[in-house]
């Protein structure tokens, strides 16, 4: 009997592990995900306040930054699973290796940007088979990029501003649906991407890619020719690397409208890419030795002849110059100008004739420094010509040359194109591309025109301006500060795309700041407060002006008294929905609401009195273009004070 009892006890002991396994197998996916997230939380060194709601007593679907959705497995009832994790600006400090990504097979959105996460990116992240959006930017992640083999639905990948090293994975092409890829500000090296055989093919498989940023790494070698296969690519930034070789006309896709190749080791190629021409192959030593005697004889013959020709030419030039000076005194409207040729056909007389000597009926706008005229030439080209006001003290001379200096050295899809200029002592004008709808200010002031500018278009306008300023501040050889960002200097084309214009007060910065602003410049209502006391010009002055414009776009008018709480601490019980432009319908969808809230939040961050507390324009553009998700209440619940409080807790957005 005792033997039988012992045998039963042994069988029960052997069955215990099976019972345990059976218990685990019945655990719901949501419970497993809750355990995985709590285990990760316990391993973090710092969590801020966002994870306070993460407890065993509550469902993950009620946790801050976590969203759930239903899955419908075959033959079973629907069950909740974690579908989104948004912990941007969460002050998270720790690693990702304790987060078991294998438990999140239905996760679609993962945003952990702007934290202090360190260590490498776990390879298990490649098991998120349904992931669409991955943002790990602005952390301290290191190691190499995992081989993301399972992320075949990924559309957005942002690893910007980390310490990731090694090569770009050669299998990057498996992410066939990828539209946005940002690997900038890392330590990546090697080619783009590593070649397979003799011809790199993988990058060319990303045919859906719209924006590609590999800038500020240590990438080397030539730009792969398969870039031309990316027919949907619009933004390409390869600046600040060690790339070499020839960039041919066929290398860059025709769809690219914003291209940056500057600050590389030795790129050469087509002038349209702002590259120096490639040198012709040098002759071999044998060929040089054969041709050197002939060259010496030729020089011996040509030198005396050249001296005679130079003497005669100098005499002719002097005589003609004297004759020209006399002629200009007699006829002040003469053809003395410095103007670029556009298609070789723009002439001074053509512009004067087309505007009937700048008749007022052709005037389409008047500013502080000049009037803008619409010019339609016989050749069919249409331009906007800004005729500068002539002042007795010639104070417009610096403005005129400042605008030329800036616009001749930059090209960006959100900055107006300068085609030419006339620099005559009695007539100064600049020839621009005509932006059809005119200024943002004029549109907002017209009832019917403002109604056409719906919320998606307004959000896009703010994003375009942010992109232009980010380019000026961060992608030029020397940072350029516009100094007069306002709604009347932002032009919209027929598609409501925004262009920054009027660079008459723009200045380059050396060593991060400038004292050019000793002459108080700008427009009242848009000027950064620190300029009145310090007179020191930095990029943060433009950031403040941008904040005013962003708020103006949201409100449909200049914010006016709404700016006062930034200077004195007063409560703002007014709700955000009450200050939105009432001339257009309220945001129709949740995505529109989020976009409008984000624009308002960015505006409030840019309007902080302390310049150091404001974000950079690069951070602003990244936030707007990535559509960063921030855990806030619905639009109808948000007060202006909430936006003030949130901005006060962070240095940048």
Beta strands, then each sheet from edge to edge (+ up, - down):
strand 1: 66-71
strand 2: 79-86
strand 3: 93-95
strand 4: 109-111
strand 5: 116-120
strand 6: 133-135
strand 7: 140-142
strand 8: 156-158
strand 9: 165-166
strand 10: 180-182
strand 11: 187-192
strand 12: 211-213
strand 13: 218-223
strand 14: 235-237
strand 15: 242-247
strand 16: 258-260
strand 17: 266-269
strand 18: 363-366
strand 19: 370-376
strand 20: 382-388
strand 21: 418-424
strand 22: 427-433
strand 23: 438-439
strand 24: 480-481
strand 25: 490-492
strand 26: 498-500
strand 27: 507-508
sheet 1: 1+ 2- 4- 6- 8- 10- 12- 14- 16-
sheet 2: 3+ 5+ 7+
sheet 3: 9+ 11+ 13+ 15+ 17+
sheet 4: 18+ 19- 20+ 22- 21+
sheet 5: 23+ 25- 26+
sheet 6: 24+ 27-
end
